[in-house]
Amino acid sequence: MGKHQQGLSLKKKIDVPSGRITSIAVTDNGFIMCNDMLDNFKDNVIAYTETGEKSKSCTVSNRVYGIAIIPNTDEAVVSLPEAKIIQFVNLSSMMTGRQLQVTIKDMFMYGIAVVCDTLIVSGSSGNVYFIEKIKGKCLKSFTIGTGSICSFLPIISAGSAAPFKTSAAPSLTNDWSAYTGDWSASADDWSAVPAATTRTTNWGGNSAEDWSASADDWSVTPATKAHSPDWYGSSAENW
């Protein structure tokens, strides 16, 4: 069986005077890219419209490599590989802002991404670092290889801090007694659940929280608000 192939055509070509394009990030009205110049730094962070017209640029006085947009803000972050600095850039004014000096054991810092409130950067020796975005503290790191990690593609919604959605959570027939995850930012609708946001109570039998107003379908649950029966084996209730 033959494969269906769809032809691609060049719509527009953008020329840069020197350097190389190492990273591109999509904005609300176009895109922004890093021009990795080795010296004579000028206009090395450039914004373009969605039609490919240059709109603004700014100069970062160091090599730039990776770029990522901070969701729900008007800022981007740029990695400076040799200086191991994270540079903040205002997207409206295209002005450079504050910097975070990052302490990592790799010689260079390349890729950068934003997930929730954490910056993730990669190094030249196969290491990945989670960086707190206010003070630049390294929260944790791990090694996935020995070579340079040049870029990231986040697949987690930046606005969601939940450990996982309820679709991935254990079923109601399992033992929830040891679960301590934070459901406050779950993508599922927990808006009508009582104020306690971290469900640390023993779901295996001792919970006295009122789930009667939950936005999820608890219509087959008995009227009692205290779910005292054993949820994971001996319950005669219809769950």
Secondary structure, DSSP 4 states (H G I P E B T S, - for coil): -PPP------------SSS-EEEEEEETTEEEEEE--SSS--S-EEEEETTS-EEEEE--SS----EEEETTTTEEEEEETTTTEEEEEETTTTEEEEEEE---SSS-EEEEEEETTEEEEEETTSEEEEEETTT--EEEEEE--SS--------S-TT---SS-GGGSPPTTS--TT---B-TT-SS--TTS-S--B--S-TTTT-----TT-SS--TTS-S-SS--S-TTTT--S--
